[in-house]
Amino acid sequence: QAEDGIRARSPSRGLGDVYKRQLYEEGNLDAAIKQWEKALRVAPQNADAHYHKGLALEARGDVEQAITQYREATRLKPTEVSFYVQLARAYEIAEDNVAALTTYQDALILKPSSAHLHNRVGHLFAAEGKLKAAADSWRQTILHQPDYAFAYVSLANVLDETGEKVEALSLFKKALSLDPRGPFAKEVRQKITRLQTPSS
């Protein structure tokens, strides 16, 4: 299931499709893949079938094959945001950050208000050392989801690293106020203490 409410729609509600998805959900991946392949022999232009086959392949560990299916799904249904999201995630698993970044940006064209997508783009920019671009992405994340505590932490970390200590301190405090018991709380408190120390 995708984050931020981005999920693939399955317009076909026939019993056959329900059975295929049930096989996937039960972990019967080989059987699910065979069923989706059978469906694709009948309707090779079925974007949802390509997508669901990709899900099963990815779950089985065949990420490269899954990427092929997700790419075909996006080609056949270029307005389905969730297909791009899943493709981008698969690229991340395959450690192809450039392709992942491009694909998330394609998804953002379709859904520019998605905080989740801006957040993922920020992390990918940061991984490439593009800190200004990462900061811009996290500012967009916060703009579209003002209570996204972890985005404040991510942005604050970048600003702390680039020497913008005053704003970083303010953002760390905001993150802590939003989620004082979050997994990052202890580290954030330590950073606040450091930034408030005159010698920092």
C-alpha positions, 0 to 999 in steps of 0.5 A: 500500500502506498503512502500519502493516500496514493494507491493504484486504482483497480477499476475492474472488479471482476471475480477473476481480478479479486482472485488474483489480488487475493493470491498476492495478498496471501503470498502465493506470488508465483500463482499470482504472477501466472494469473496476471500473465494469463490476463495479459495474454488476453488484454496486453494493454491492461495497465492495471494487470501490468502494475499488479504483476509488477507488485507480485514480481517485486514481492518475489524479489524480481525488482528489475522485472517489476520495473519493466511492468511498472514502466509499461503500466505508466506508458499505458496509463500515464495519468495514474500517479500511483504507478509512478510512485511504485516505479520510483520505489522500485528504482530506489530498491535497485539503487538507481536514484537518478531514475527514481528522482526523475520518476517521482518528479513525473508523479509530482507533475500529476500531483504537485500537492503531494507532501509524500512525493516532495519528501521523497524527492528531498531525500534523493536530492540529499543523497546526491549531495544537492542540499539546496534542492533537498531543502527546497523539496522539504519546504514544499513538503511542509507547505503541503503538510504543515504537521509533517514533523519528520520533514521539519527534521530533514530540512533542519538537518540540511540547514544545520549542515549548510550553516543556517543555524538560526532557522535550523534551531527553529525547525528542530523546535517545531518538529519536537513540538509536533511529535515530542515522542517521535523516533527522532525526539532524543536526537533532536533535543541534543541538536537543540541543546548544541545549537543553543550553546553560544559556542556552536 
